[in-house]
């Protein structure tokens, strides 16, 4: 029978497992694995292949260490095959009693990684218990006067099996006087009643023997018997009668001992001894006692709902004549909330890594409450705000898992307290605490105290001196928190880096390996790295910018006005009608230093007429302070000193020669000591303009003829080639040979046609047929100042002239475009120098670089697209919007305009005609 039961259990197990196989592919099973086996299987019998059902291969079993976690060791797992085996006797009646369903629930624990799997094994009942009566035989007295149809409750049998295997029916041996009726109680149990079919006659038969048989529903059915001995007594006309056939009462399980449960009562219509009734239990009671006289049932032992939930008692009432009546007392026990929940931890981890993902299983929690109903319903929760949570797993089982990311640096350990509270009134609760330690992992990269570092180092520092220190912290433990420093990148050349700086790997101190020179290296940037010793190692980078501070070791350098090749000063012409405030020229100077060391101021040291001109303190602009008087000299000399803001200050000087003349032609006869007639303004009347134009033409023709005669005696082939159809006058070397040092060279070419029939004089900026002049212009076009002269022309039939064009407004620059080194942003004479030394340093560097580009002929003053020629050196980000334009510092004499911008050059527009020209002083000027 055992093997048959095993085979049946296996056959019945397959359809139960099939729907659950789909869940085996998930990381953790959300449903139970169910098995169904019969009871009383031999020890070592196979319940099922648990490893296979969980999705484990045989090779995984040694590492996963699959085992069973349960309170009682009913099952075990084979370490070789992963099969679930029976390890102890499975007696369903002993395990579950009369419960209709008997299920053993437990957890299968697997390691690497740790996980729990819920397993339930349903124990099927086997018909292994026969119905049993408490006595082999019992006696029953019936009076011969008993009427047919009288019923007598008989003793019931007990069967430990359930369902069909439990007691199903009673049978009575054949008898002409008696029959049997099967009745069912409220709880579904069966009990027999003996029915008197015909009147008894004691004189004929005073004793009857009957056999009562109890049968279960098993296959084959099992049975038990008892003998009924019936004694027929003499006539007693009225038997006792109970007030109720069935008494029902409910008792709380915490009822104190000695409490009266209820009182049964029976009456007898007879008189005398025949009416006296005594009460007794049909079977001896152990929990309750019965008062034989009053019929009171009294509690004599403590009730426990968890052990017995219901009692069924049979009470007999017997009169003095021997007649007996029976009633049933059904006592149900009400559960009271007298059991607190019990919390138990299974497979608890003592330590968990701080990088455990949310949902990592820590422990399996089992909570058991022996009460039933709401008294046995338990709520489980965690105390405090901790990064863990409880997940309901199965009946009375919970999982303790992580709810969020852990951080050992914030909390190295957690004291986890679980509180289980039932729903009784009043509720009962219990607490269980465990300590969980957090293991460190290298999850924190070093963090610098600052997002970036900037240090200021004065130039000429001693080699080996400490210039900065960076610090990084790592909250990890052990090697994970040990930090070392190194230089990983720099804007210096790799070969030169080690000769400039070094860093201590332990302390993060940065040392200067050599003395810094502000003029050679003004700033450089290092990328420092802090790396821990974890595996894998984590690192962080920080930027360290080293700014080399300047010292006042460079004097200012004057860019404009520049000296000629022979060291002579150049002239600037001023219109005679210039009003006060007229911009005459502008002194442009730069200082290689930075900050206040390069904050330039302009001062007049000497002046032929101190009240005639004013000099901007910060801008260097020379303006007329008043109108020119009749008694004022036409020629003036200014000696300007340019001082920086260093301590002590350094300075440089520049000489300005200013001539009041209305046109260059008026200044040509005497450029040394005598004033030149001025050119009339545009507002003069037409006839005056024509007259002056004729005078100018005659004067120019005389000059051109004198120059032509001198050139005719010259043997230079280049000079003779200029007179094919045009006569050219080359006024000597007008280009300074050291303009690459920052000066602004300029030149004029004076050319006239050789056709004597049409004496037209033109002042041109360049002549294609004069190679010498053209080469000079092409080579130095970025740093020459070009002036347009008035060009009168006379035709044979009528006389025409060209008026002087007004100043070109494109030559003006807004206040925001003026350089800070020699110009004020707001036109304030006391303009404010930038507070940042290194912004000023960059400004000065760009001006010097632009002047240097102009010197080597690689770029023009316009620079193209408003870059001043700086974009090629410093990148496209340096435009006129960011870089001061020094072109405004150059003044075209005779006009209130500065250098033309790049847009005008691209558009091919000639600058507005100005009447100012520059000439050299001395003998060459007369020439």
VEXTI-693663 format. One record per residue (C-alpha): residue in three letters; z, x, y. Coordinates in steps of 0.25 Angstrom, whole numbers, plus 2048, in hexadecimal, padded with zeros to 3 digits. Layout:
BEGIN
alaZXY ...
//
This chain:
BEGIN
unk800800800 unk80380C809 unk7F5811808 unk7EF80480A unk7F7802816 unk7F280F81C unk7E480C819 unk7E57FE820 unk7EC80482B unk7E080E82D unk7D680382C unk7DD7FB836 unk7DF807840 unk7D0809842 unk7CC7FD84A unk7D97FF853 unk7D580E856 unk7C680B859 unk7C7805867 unk7D181086B unk7C781B868 unk7C081A875 unk7CD81E87C unk7CE82B875 unk7C483187F unk7CC83088B unk7D683B890 unk7E283388C unk7E3826884 unk7E681A88B unk7E881187F unk7F0813872 unk7EA818865 unk7EE80E85B unk7F080E84C unk7F4804842 unk7FA807835 unk80380082B unk811803829 unk81880B81F unk80C81681F unk810822817 unk81482E81F unk809837822 unk7FF82B822 unk7F382D82D unk7F4823838 unk7E782883F unk7E0834844 unk7E7835852 unk7E1841857 unk7D383C854 unk7D682F85B unk7DB836867 unk7CE83E867 unk7D484C863 unk7CD85585A unk7D385C84E unk7D2869856 unk7DA864862 unk7E686085A unk7ED86E85A unk7EC86E869 unk7EE86086C unk7FB85F863 unk7FA850861 unk80784A85D unk80F83D85D unk81A839867 unk82282E863 unk83182A861 unk830829852 unk82783284A unk81F828842 unk812830844 unk80D83E845 unk800845848 unk7FA84F83E unk7F885C846 unk7EB85F83D unk7E485283D unk7EA84A848 unk7EC83E83F unk7F8835842 unk801834836 unk80D82C832 unk81A834832 unk82582A82F unk82681D828 unk820811830 unk82880582D unk8237FA836 unk8307F1833 unk8397FC837 unk831801843 unk82D7F3849 unk8357E9842 unk8307DB844 unk8277DE84F unk8197D984D unk8127E5852 unk8177F384E unk8117FE856 unk81580D857 unk811813864 unk812822867 unk80A82D86E unk801838869 unk803844872 unk7F884F873 unk7FA85C87B unk7F0865883 unk7EF85C88B unk7FB854889 unk7F8845887 unk7FE839880 unk7F682F877 unk7FD821874 unk7FC81E865 unk80181185F unk80280E850 unk80380084B unk80C7FE83F unk8067F3836 unk8107EB82D unk80F7EC81E unk8157E2815 unk8207EB810 unk82C7E2812 unk82F7D5809 unk8367C980F unk8457CA80C unk8507C080C unk85E7C5810 unk8647BF803 unk85F7BE7F5 unk8657AF7F4 unk86C7A57FD unk8737987FA unk87078B801 unk87977E7FF unk872771801 unk8797637FF unk8737597F5 unk87374F801 unk869758809 unk85D75080C unk84F754809 unk84975C814 unk855763818 unk85277181B unk85A77E819 unk85678C820 unk855797816 unk8577A6817 unk84C7AD81D unk8467BA818 unk8427C7820 unk8357CF820 unk8347DB828 unk8257DB828 unk81E7D3833 unk8127CA835 unk80B7C6827 unk8147D0820 unk8217C9825 unk8277BD81E unk81E7B181E unk8237A6815 unk82E7A180C unk82D79A7FF unk8377927F6 unk8377927E7 unk8337847E2 unk83D7797E3 unk83D76A7E2 unk8487687EC unk8457737F7 unk8397787FF unk837783809 unk832782817 unk82E78F81F unk83278F82E unk82F799839 unk83879D844 unk8357A0853 unk8337AE850 unk8297AC845 unk8327AF839 unk8327A582D unk83E79F827 unk84079581B unk84678781B unk84A78080E unk84777180D unk84D767804 unk84375F7FE unk84B7557F6 unk85A7517F4 unk86375A7EC unk86C7557E1 unk87775E7DF unk87B7577D1 unk86D75A7CC unk86B7697D2 unk8767707DA unk86F77D7DB unk8617817DF unk85A78F7DF unk84E7927E8 unk84779F7EB unk8427A17F9 unk8377AB7FB unk8327B2808 unk8247B7808 unk81D7C0813 unk80E7C0816 unk80B7CE811 unk8007D1807 unk8057D07FD unk8117C8802 unk81F7CC800 unk82A7C37FD unk8397C27FC unk8427B77F5 unk8507B17F6 unk8577A77EE unk85C79A7F4 unk8687947EC unk86A7857F0 unk87777E7ED unk87776F7ED unk88476A7F3 unk88B75C7F3 unk8877527FD unk88A75580B unk88374A813 unk881751821 unk87D760822 unk88076782F unk87576683A unk873771845 unk87076D853 unk864776853 unk85C77C847 unk858788850 unk86178E85A unk85B798864 unk8627A186E unk85E7AE876 unk8687B9878 unk8687C5881 unk8697D2879 unk8757D6882 unk87D7CA87E unk88C7CF87C unk8927CE86E unk89A7C186B unk8917B8873 unk88E7AA86D unk8807A986B unk87F79A868 unk88679085F unk880788854 unk88577A851 unk883771845 unk888763842 unk88C75B835 unk88D74C834 unk89674D828 unk8A574C829 unk8B0755825 unk8AD76281E unk89F75E81D unk89D75F82C unk8A476C82E unk899776831 unk89A785830 unk88F78F836 unk88A79C830 unk87E7A5831 unk8747A3826 unk8747B2825 unk87F7BB82A unk87D7BF838 unk8807CD83E unk87D7CB84D unk8837BD84F unk88F7B6849 unk8907A7847 unk89D79F848 unk89D79683C unk8A578B843 unk89F78A851 unk89178F84D unk89179A859 unk8887A6857 unk88F7B285D unk8887C0860 unk8907CB859 unk8867D785A unk87E7DC866 unk8707D7868 unk8647E186A unk8577DB86D unk8507E886A unk8557E785B unk8557D8858 unk84E7CE861 unk8517C185A unk85C7BB850 unk85A7AF847 unk8677A9841 unk86879E837 unk875796838 unk87B78D82D unk884781830 unk88B77D823 unk894770822 unk8A076F819 unk89876880F unk88E77480D unk88376E815 unk87B77981D unk873778829 unk86B78482F unk86678883D unk85F794843 unk86479C84F unk8597A5855 unk85F7AF85F unk8557B7868 unk85A7C386F unk8567C587D unk8537D3882 unk85B7D988D unk8577E5895 unk8627EE88E unk8597FA88B unk854804895 unk84780A894 unk84681888D unk83D823893 unk83882D889 unk82E83988D unk82583E882 unk81D84B883 unk82284F891 unk81B85B898 unk82586489E unk81B86B8A7 unk80E8668AD unk80386E8B5 unk80286B8C3 unk7F38698C2 unk7F585E8B8 unk7EB8538BC unk7F18458BF unk7F383D8B2 unk7F88498AA unk80184489F unk80F84A8A0 unk817841896 unk81783588E unk82382B892 unk828820888 unk83181588D unk83880C883 unk840800887 unk8467F887B unk8477EB883 unk83C7E1882 unk8347D988C unk8367DD89B unk8437E4897 unk83A7EE88F unk82F7EF899 unk8307FC8A0 unk82B8028AD unk82A8118AE unk8298198BB unk82B8278C0 unk83582A8CB unk8328308D8 unk8248348DD unk81E83E8D3 unk8108418CF unk81183A8C2 unk80F82C8BD unk8128248B0 unk80781E8A9 unk80981289F unk803817892 unk80780D887 unk813804883 unk82080B888 unk81881888A unk81481F898 unk80D82B89C unk8138358A6 unk80783B8AE unk8048428BB unk8008398C6 unk7FB8438D0 unk7F98528D1 unk80585B8D0 unk8098678D9 unk8138718D3 unk8148778E1 unk81986A8E7 unk8228668DB unk82486F8CF unk82B8658C6 unk82D8568C5 unk83984E8C0 unk8328428BA unk83B8368B9 unk8368298B2 unk83D81C8B3 unk83B8118A9 unk8408038AD unk83F7F68A5 unk83D7E98AB unk84A7E28A6 unk8547DC8AF unk85A7E48B3 unk8517EF8B0 unk8557FB8A8 unk84F8098AB unk8508178A6 unk84B8258AC unk8468318A5 unk84383E8AD unk83B84B8A9 unk8388578B1 unk82985C8B2 unk82686A8B6 unk81886D8BD unk81187A8B9 unk80A8828C4 unk7FB8848C4 unk7F388C8CE unk7EF8808D6 unk7F28858E4 unk7E988F8EC unk7F08988F6 unk7F1892903 unk7F189A910 unk7FB89791B unk7EF896925 unk7E1890924 unk7DC89C92B unk7E18A9931 unk7DD8AF93E unk7E38BC943 unk7E18C4950 unk7E08D394E unk7DF8DC95B unk7D48E6959 unk7D88F5957 unk7E28F094D unk7E98FB944 unk7E28FC936 unk7EB8F792B unk7F38ED934 unk7F68DF92F unk7EE8D4936 unk7F18C892F unk7F88C2923 unk7F38B591B unk7FD8AE912 unk7FA8A4907 unk80389C8FE unk8018978F0 unk80C88D8EB unk80888F8DC unk8128978D3 unk8118A58CD unk8038AB8CD unk7FD89E8D2 unk8058A08DF unk8038AF8E1 unk7F98B28ED unk7F08BE8F0 unk7E78C08FC unk7D98C68FE unk7CD8C7907 unk7C28BF901 unk7B88BE90D unk7B58C391B unk7AB8C3926 unk7AB8D2926 unk7A38DA91D unk7A98DC90F unk7A88EB911 unk7AF8EB91E unk7B98E091A unk7C38EA913 unk7C28F391F unk7C78E8928 unk7D28E0921 unk7DA8DF914 unk7E48D590F unk7F08D7906 unk7EF8D08F9 unk7FE8CD8F9 unk8028CA907 unk7F58C590D unk7F78CF919 unk7E98D391F unk7E88E1924 unk7DE8E792E unk7D78F3927 unk7D28F8934 unk7D28F7943 unk7CA8EB949 unk7C18EC954 unk7BF8E095C unk7B18E4961 unk7AC8E6953 unk7B38DB94B unk7B98D0953 unk7BC8C6948 unk7BB8C5939 unk7BF8BC92E unk7C68BE920 unk7C78B4915 unk7D48B790D unk7D78B1900 unk7E48AE8F9 unk7E48AD8EA unk7EF8A98E0 unk7F18AF8D2 unk7EF8A28CB unk7E489F8C0 unk7DB89C8C5 unk7DF8A28D3 unk7DE89A8DF unk7DB89F8ED unk7DA89B8FB unk7D28A2907 unk7D68A3915 unk7CE8A8921 unk7D48B392A unk7CD8B6937 unk7D08C393E unk7CE8C394D unk7CD8D1953 unk7D38D0961 unk7CC8D896C unk7D28E2976 unk7CC8E5983 unk7C48F1980 unk7B68ED986 unk7B38EB994 unk7AA8E0999 unk79B8E3999 unk7918DD9A3 unk7858D699E unk77F8D29AB unk77C8D79B5 unk7768E39AE unk7728F09B4 unk7648F69B3 unk7609019AB unk76390B9B7 unk7719049B9 unk76D8FD9C5 unk7718EE9C8 unk7688E39C8 unk7668D99D3 unk7688CA9D3 unk7618C29DE unk7688B69E5 unk7618AB9ED unk7658AC9FC unk76789D9FC unk77189E9F1 unk77D8959F4 unk78B8989F1 unk78E8979E2 unk78089C9DE unk7808A39D1 unk77B8B19D4 unk77D8B89C7 unk7878BA9BC unk78E8C69B6 unk78E8C69A7 unk7988CE99F unk79E8CF991 unk7AA8D698B unk7AA8DA97D unk7B98D797C unk7BE8C9979 unk7C88BF97F unk7CE8C398C unk7C98D198B unk7BB8CB98D unk7BF8C1998 unk7B68C69A3 unk7B88C49B2 unk7AF8C89BD unk7B38CE9CA unk7AB8D39D6 unk7AF8E19D9 unk7A58E49E4 unk79C8DB9ED unk7938DE9F9 unk7978D09FE unk7A48CB9F7 unk7A38BD9FD unk7948BA9F9 unk7958B99EA unk7A08B49E0 unk7A28B99D2 unk7A88AF9C7 unk7B58B59C1 unk7B18B19B3 unk7A38AD9B3 unk79D8BA9BA unk7948B09C2 unk7908B69D0 unk78E8AB9DA unk78B8AA9E9 unk7988A79F0 unk7918A39FD unk7838A2A03 unk77B8AFA07 unk77D8B1A16 unk7738B7A20 unk77B8C4A21 unk77E8C6A13 unk7778D1A0C unk76C8CEA02 unk7718D79F7 unk77F8D89F1 unk7868E09E7 unk7928DA9DE unk79A8E39D5 unk7A08DA9CA unk7AB8DE9C0 unk7AD8D89B3 unk7BB8D99AD unk7C08D499F unk7CE8CD99D unk7D48D9994 unk7E08E0997 unk7DD8EA99E unk7CF8E49A2 unk7C28EB9A1 unk7B78E99AA unk7A88EB9AE unk7A08EA9BB unk7928E49BE unk78A8E69CB unk7828DA9D1 unk7778DC9DB unk7748CF9E2 unk7688CD9EC unk7668C09F4 unk7578BD9F3 unk74F8B09F1 unk7458B79E8 unk7438C49E1 unk7378C79EB unk7418C79F6 unk74A8D19EF unk73F8DB9EB unk73C8E29F8 unk74A8E69F9 unk7538E59EE unk75D8F09F2 unk7648EDA00 unk75B8E3A07 unk75B8D4A05 unk74F8CDA00 unk7498C0A06 unk74E8B49FE unk7458AA9F7 unk74489C9FD unk74A8919F6 unk7428869EF unk74687C9FA unk73E884A05 unk73287EA0A unk724880A04 unk71E889A0E unk72A893A0E unk7288949FF unk71A897A00 unk71C8A2A0B unk7278A9A03 unk71E8A89F7 unk7138AF9FE unk71C8BAA03 unk7218BC9F5 unk7138BD9EF unk70F8C79F9 unk71C8CF9F6 unk71A8CF9E8 unk70B8D39E9 unk7108DF9F0 unk71A8E39E6 unk7108E19DB unk7058E99E1 unk7108F49E3 unk7148F49D5 unk7058F39D0 unk7018FF9D8 unk70D9079D2 unk7099039C4 unk6FB9079C6 unk6FF9159C7 unk7079149BA unk7019199AE unk7089109A4 unk6FF90899C unk7098FD99A unk70A8FB9A9 unk6FA8FB9AB unk6F98F19A0 unk7018E79A8 unk6F58E69B3 unk6EA8E09AA unk6EB8D39B2 unk6FA8D49B6 unk7018DE9BE unk70F8E19B9 unk71B8E79C0 unk7268ED9B7 unk7328EF9C0 unk7388FA9B7 unk7428FA9AD unk74B8EE9AF unk7518ED9A1 unk75E8F39A0 unk75E8FC994 unk76C8F8990 unk76B8E9990 unk76F8E9982 unk77D8EC986 unk77E8DE98C unk7768DE999 unk76B8D499C unk75E8DB9A0 unk7538D59A8 unk7468D99AE unk73A8D49B6 unk72B8D69B4 unk7238D59C1 unk7148D29BE unk7088CE9C6 unk6F98CB9C3 unk6EF8D69C6 unk6E58CC9CC unk6E48D09DB unk6DC8C39DE unk6E88BA9DA unk6F48C19DF unk6FF8B99D8 unk70C8BF9D5 unk7158BA9C9 unk7228BF9C4 unk7228BE9B5 unk72D8BF9AB unk7248C79A1 unk7168CC9A0 unk70F8CC993 unk7068D7997 unk7118E199B unk7168E698E unk7228EE993 unk7288E399B unk7258D9990 unk72C8E1986 unk7388E298F unk7388D4991 unk7378D0982 unk7418DA97E unk74C8D6988 unk7488C898A unk7568C3985 unk75D8CB990 unk7548CB99C unk7558C29A8 unk7488BC9AC unk7458B79BA unk73A8AE9BE unk7348B19CC unk72D8A99D6 unk71E8AA9D3 unk7158A79E0 unk7068A59DE unk6FB8A59E8 unk6EE89E9E5 unk6E18A19EC unk6E08929F1 unk6EE88E9F3 unk6FC8949F3 unk7068909E8 unk7148949E5 unk71F8929DB unk72D88E9DF unk7398949D9 unk73D88B9CD unk74C8869CD unk75688C9C4 unk7548889B6 unk7608809B1 unk75F8849A3 unk7648929A7 unk77188B9AA unk77C88B9A0 unk78888199F unk7968859A1 unk798884992 unk78D88F98F unk793899998 unk7998A5992 unk7A88A7993 unk7A88B6995 unk7A28B59A3 unk7A08A79A6 unk7AA89B9A7 unk7A888E99F unk7AB8869AB unk7A688E9B6 unk7B58929B9 unk7B689F9C0 unk7C38A19B7 unk7BD89D9AA unk7C689D99E unk7C38A7993 unk7C48A2985 unk7D28A3980 unk7CD8A8972 unk7CA8B6973 unk7C18B6967 unk7B88AA96D unk7B68B3979 unk7B38BF970 unk7A88B7969 unk7A38B3976 unk7A28C197B unk79C8C696E unk7918BB96F unk78D8BF97D unk78D8CE97A unk7858CB96D unk77B8C3975 unk7798CD980 unk7778D8975 unk76C8CF96E unk7668CE97C unk7668DD97D unk75F8E096F unk7548D5972 unk7578CD966 unk75A8C096E unk7588BA97B unk7638B5985 unk75F8A7981 unk7618AA972 unk75A89D96E unk76089096C unk76B893975 unk77289E96C unk7718A9976 unk76C8B296A unk77A8B1963 unk7768A8958 unk76F8B4950 unk77C8BC951 unk7878B2950 unk7808A7949 unk77B89A94E unk788894951 unk78989C95E unk780894968 unk781892977 unk78B887973 unk79589196E unk79189E975 unk7928A1984 unk7848A498A unk7848B0992 unk7768AD998 unk77C8A69A3 unk7838B39A7 unk7758B89AB unk7708B49B8 unk7628B49BD unk7628B89CB unk75D8AF9D6 unk75F8A39CD unk76C89A9C9 unk76889A9BB unk76B8A39AF unk7638A79A3 unk75A89D99D unk75E897990 unk757897983 unk752889984 unk74A88D990 unk744899989 unk74089197D unk739886986 unk73289198E unk73788C99B unk7388979A6 unk7458989AD unk7468929BA unk74089B9C5 unk74B8A49CB unk7498AD9D7 unk7548B79D3 unk7508C59CE unk7568D19CA unk7528DF9CF unk7588ED9CD unk75E8F49D9 unk75A9029DD unk74D9099DE unk7479019D3 unk74A8F49DA unk7428F99E6 unk7378FD9DD 
//
